[in-house]
């Protein structure tokens, strides 16, 4: 197991890594998303087939992960803006934890809506 050095033990390091990973996954997802949107213009029947595939539970679980990453990236970006514009305080860890909790709550709300009402 890798031993973490001093600054990498802090929760803000975890927030930094989560923000970078979420940004990378979202950037990889965007071309797929645009391709699916282009099906609406090129081949509506193919779009309908793709949309019927999205009713499976594992796709909804993947959507949950995507919404979680999107919300964590959004709230992490707000945390970074606060770091740059606001004076440093001991509350920065609270901001990071709040960003993670808000992302989890938003993604869970989306997931429950998609599975219960969808």
Secondary structure, DSSP 8 states (H G I E B T S, - for coil): -----GGGGSHHHHHHHHHHHHHHHHHHHHHHHHHHHHHHHH-HHHHHHHHHHTTSHHHHHHHHHHHHHHHHHHHHHHHHHHHHHS---TTHHHHHHHHHHHHHHHHHHHHHHHHH--
